[in-house]
Amino acid sequence: MSTSVTILIPSALRPSVAGLVEVSVEAKTVGEALGVLTSTHQRVKGHLYGEDGRLRSFVNIYLNDRDIRELEREATPLAAGDEIAIVPSMAGG
Amino acid sequence: MTLRIEPSVLEAIRGALEAAYPAEGCGFLVGEAGENGEAVVRRHEPVHNQRVEAGSARNRYEIAPGDFLTTEKKLRREGLDILGTYHSHPDHPAKPSEYDREHAWPWYRYLIISVELGVARDVRVWQLADDRMGFEEHTLNVGDS
C-alpha cells in the first residue's frame, strides 16, 4: 500500500520543481517516490538520472538520514512519514 | 548576476583557506537567494575536505554527503540556504578547472580563492552554464547589507 512521504529538495534543484522546498508524494518504495517526483516535475529528471536510467553517481539519496546504498537502494520500502532527501555530492579540484 | 558578501565573512573564508594550505580548503556559502540570480552570503560553514585522508587534497576537494544534509537541515530551520561552496586553488588561478566543471551542479555559486604560498589572493565566483559546457562569472560585491 502506498504511503505519504516527503522529499526534501536541495536549493539547486528547486528551480526545476516550481521553487518547492519539499514535495509530498504517495509511494511504496524510494524508487517509486522519485518516479512520482520526476513525472510531476520533468525538468528534475535529467539532474537525477543518467541516459541509462540509473541514478547519477554524484546524486545521493537519503532515507531518514541513511544513504539508500546502505539499505535496499531504490527498492527500499517506505513507511508513513518517512523523509527522503536528495543530497548532491559537492566536489571539485 | 551578483553575489554580495559581507567583508567579515570573506575575511573568515580567506583565513580558513590559508590555514588549509597547501591542501585545498572548502566549505558552504550560506545566505539568501533573491530574484534575477542575485544572492547574499550571510556566513560560511567550513567543512572537512574528505580528500585529506586520500592524500589528494592538494588539488581536490570533496564534501561528505552527510555534512551537506546536516548543514542543509539546520539552515532550513533558520530560513537560510546553501548558496554554493567555496574552495581554494593552492598556487593556481581562481578559475574553475575541468574537474570543477565535471562535478558542478546548476544554480550553486562556486567561490574560488587562489592561495599563493599560503596567502589568499584572487577571489572569483562562478556558476555552471545551463548547457554544462562552462562557467559564467558572477560579480562579487563585498559590502555590508
Interface residues (C-beta under 8 A of the other chain):
Chain A: L8 P10 S11 A12 L13 R14 P15 V21 H47 F58 N60 Y62 D65 D67 A85 V87 P88 S89 M90 A91 G92 G93
Chain B: E24 C26 A33 N59 R60 Y61 E62 I63 P65 F68 L69 E72 K73 R76 D81 I82 L83 T85 H87 P96 S97 Y99 D100 H103 A104 W105 P106 W107 Y108 Y110
